[in-house]
């Protein structure tokens, strides 16, 4: 993960505050499509032998870059959960859990700072993730089948 690599390189503690700082700094220095740009070599290399799933498309600029570069080969899948569901899951995750306040703050920062709504609105498929893991897996299989 690019954010974690940057945190380690700068010898910062791995936490939500530093993750947000790094994401904002990278976007400020290199533009809103920075994460997609930095991952293009990995994507291109992987596409030589398999399909690729890019997790975490966070800005309209990233969406536009990937759409322009890969054309018909690119499909966006939005995985949506309500704010209360997301916040509860973030609080209960084993690795780097967030308080409910931190989770809400993260949501607000993503909305205000990263143009995240565009890729969700333009997604080719939407998975509603409000139920069980089994239901999420069924919905994911449905989308994967449609993509083949």
N, C-alpha and C positions, 0 to 999 in steps of 0.2 A: 504494500500500500504506500502510495507516494507521500501521503500526509505523515504516516508513521516513520518513514525513512527520513523525512525532513526534521521531525521532532528529535529523532535519535542523532542526526547529524549536528543539530544545534544544541544537543545535550539538555533538552527540556524534559520535564516530567510528562508522561503520557496521560493526559486528562482532557476533558471536554473543552476547557478554556484554551489550552494550548493547541488542540486540534483546530478549533475555530480560528484562532489567531493565524495558524499556518495556512489554512485554506484561504482566508481573506488576504494574507500577504502574497501568496502565490498568484491569486487572481488579480490583485492590484499590480503586481510586477509584470505578469505575463498575459493578462487578459482572462476573460471569463471562460474561455475554452481550454485553459491550461491543462486540466487533467486529461481531456481527450487528446490534446496534442502530445503530451508526454507519453501516453499509452499507445500512440499510433504504431511505433515499431513493434511492440509486443503483439498488437492486434494483427498487423500485416504478416508477421512471422507465423502466428498461430493459424491464420486463414489458409496458409499453404497446405495444411494437413487436416484441418477440421473446421467446423463451425465455431463461432466465438460468442460467448455471452459476456457483455460488459456490464458489470454491476455498479450502479450509482451514477446515473446520468443526471448531473445536477444543474445544468444551465441550458438556456435556449441556444447559446452560442456553441456549446458542446453538441447539442442535437443537430444544429445546422452543419457544423463541421463534419460530423459522421454521416449525415444524410448526403452532403455534397460529395464526400470521398467514396462512399460505398453504394450510393444509389439504391437500386432495387434489392441489393443484398442486405440492406439495413432495415431492421424492424425494431420499433420501440415498444416495450411492454411496461406499462405502469402497474405497480403493485401498490394498492391503496388500502389504508386502514384509517379509521377515524382518529382524531387527536387523543381522546381518552384511551383507546386501545394502544396506540403507539406509545404514549407516555407510560402506561402500565407495563408494557413489554420492555421498554428501555430501563425502567426501574428494577425489573425482575431478571434482567439478563445476567449471566454469570460473569462475563468479562466487561469491565468498566461500566457498571450500572450507573444510571443517572437518577438524581432525585426528580420528582415530578416537576419542580421548578426549573431544573436544568433542562429537562426534556422540552418543556414549553418554550424556554428561552432558545433552545436549539431550533425548534420549529420556526419561531419568529425570525431568527437570524437567516435561516435558509430561504424564507419567503422574501425577506427584505433585501438580502444581499446577493442572491445567486440566480435570480430569474428561473426558478425551478418549476414554476407553474406551466410554462410553455410545453416542455416535453411531456408532461402529464396530460395536458389537453390534447396534444397531437399524437399520443400513443396509438399504435396500430391495434393494440390489445390492452385490456385492463383486467387485472386480477383483483377481486375484492378479498382482502385478507382480514376478515373479522371473526373467523371461526377457528376451527381446530387446525393443527398441523396437517392432519390427514386431508382436510378440505382444501388447504393451500396446495398440497401435493397433487390432488385431483385437478384443480384449476390450472396448475402449472403444466401438467400432462396434456390438458385440453389445448392450451396455447402451443405447446411444443408440437403436438400433432398437426395443428393448423399451419404451422410454419414449415413443415416438411413438404 
